[in-house]
Amino acid sequence: MRFAILPLVLPVLALAAPKYQQEVGSAILQFEIDQDTFTSDTEIVVPGTLIVDQQLIKATIASVSGIADENAVSCQALDANDYPIGVPFTLEAFTTFDNGNLVEVGTIECYY
């Protein structure tokens, strides 16, 4: 008789289990591409990965939307072999790559 109850209990447990859903938002990234020459129109889905394939001097997150705690968002530049370049950058805090020299950035990953 115990086993007859099991099929009735499992669906109830599945309905009661909390569902975790991560917020999905976006960020506008700002890059220094030459001395005192900046871009600020690169949008990335957060969490997500963006192919850049460009030489950069610095990077920052200019703005965040769709995520409640915008200060929790960080991005990491990666080279063509997916190795980190510099430290992660955050909202309105620039990370300078290779002491201000141009560095080839393959992708950028943003997360929180």
C-alpha positions as CSV (number, residue, x, y, z in Angstrom):
1,M,0.0,0.0,0.0
2,R,2.9,2.4,0.7
3,F,4.0,2.3,-2.9
4,A,0.6,3.2,-4.2
5,I,0.9,6.6,-2.5
6,L,4.3,7.4,-4.1
7,P,2.9,8.4,-7.6
8,L,0.6,10.8,-5.9
9,V,3.2,12.5,-3.7
10,L,5.9,13.1,-6.4
11,P,3.9,15.5,-8.5
12,V,3.0,17.5,-5.4
13,L,6.6,17.8,-4.4
14,A,7.6,18.9,-7.9
15,L,5.0,21.7,-7.7
16,A,6.2,22.8,-4.3
17,A,9.9,23.0,-5.3
18,P,11.1,26.6,-5.6
19,K,12.0,27.6,-9.1
20,Y,15.2,29.6,-9.4
21,Q,15.3,32.1,-12.2
22,Q,18.2,34.4,-12.8
23,E,17.5,37.9,-13.9
24,V,18.6,38.7,-17.5
25,G,19.5,42.3,-18.2
26,S,21.9,44.3,-20.4
27,A,24.9,46.5,-20.0
28,I,26.5,49.2,-22.1
29,L,30.2,48.8,-22.2
30,Q,32.7,51.7,-22.8
31,F,36.1,51.1,-24.3
32,E,39.2,53.2,-24.8
33,I,40.4,52.2,-28.2
34,D,43.1,54.8,-28.6
35,Q,44.6,57.5,-26.4
36,D,41.5,59.6,-25.3
37,T,39.3,57.9,-27.9
38,F,36.3,56.1,-26.4
39,T,33.3,54.1,-27.6
40,S,30.2,53.7,-25.5
41,D,27.7,52.0,-27.6
42,T,28.5,48.3,-27.1
43,E,25.6,46.4,-25.6
44,I,25.9,43.0,-24.0
45,V,23.2,40.7,-22.5
46,V,24.0,40.0,-18.8
47,P,24.8,37.3,-18.0
48,G,26.4,36.7,-21.4
49,T,29.4,36.7,-23.7
50,L,30.3,39.2,-26.4
51,I,32.8,38.6,-29.2
52,V,35.0,41.7,-29.4
53,D,38.1,40.9,-31.5
54,Q,39.4,44.4,-31.1
55,Q,42.4,46.1,-29.5
56,L,41.5,47.9,-26.3
57,I,43.4,50.0,-23.7
58,K,40.6,50.2,-21.0
59,A,37.1,49.0,-20.4
60,T,34.2,49.8,-18.0
61,I,30.5,49.2,-17.7
62,A,28.8,52.5,-18.5
63,S,25.3,51.5,-17.5
64,V,23.2,48.5,-16.5
65,S,19.5,47.9,-17.1
66,G,17.1,45.1,-16.1
67,I,19.1,43.9,-13.1
68,A,18.0,45.0,-9.6
69,D,21.5,45.3,-8.2
70,E,23.4,47.0,-11.0
71,N,26.6,47.2,-8.8
72,A,26.7,43.4,-8.7
73,V,27.5,43.2,-12.5
74,S,31.1,42.5,-13.5
75,C,32.7,41.9,-16.8
76,Q,36.0,40.1,-17.7
77,A,38.0,40.6,-20.9
78,L,39.5,37.4,-22.3
79,D,42.1,36.9,-25.0
80,A,41.7,34.6,-28.0
81,N,42.6,31.6,-25.9
82,D,40.0,32.5,-23.2
83,Y,42.6,33.6,-20.7
84,P,41.6,36.6,-18.5
85,I,43.1,40.0,-19.4
86,G,43.5,42.2,-16.4
87,V,41.0,42.2,-13.5
88,P,37.2,42.2,-13.9
89,F,35.7,45.7,-14.5
90,T,32.5,47.0,-12.9
91,L,30.0,49.9,-13.2
92,E,31.8,53.2,-13.9
93,A,35.2,51.7,-12.8
94,F,37.8,51.4,-15.6
95,T,40.2,48.5,-15.9
96,T,43.4,49.4,-17.7
97,F,45.0,46.6,-19.7
98,D,48.7,46.1,-20.0
99,N,49.7,49.4,-18.4
100,G,47.8,51.4,-20.9
101,N,49.0,49.7,-24.0
102,L,46.7,48.3,-26.7
103,V,45.7,44.6,-26.0
104,E,43.8,42.3,-28.3
105,V,40.6,41.3,-26.6
106,G,38.8,38.3,-28.0
107,T,35.6,38.2,-25.9
108,I,34.1,39.8,-22.8
109,E,32.0,37.9,-20.3
110,C,29.6,39.7,-18.1
111,Y,27.9,38.2,-15.0
112,Y,26.6,38.9,-11.5
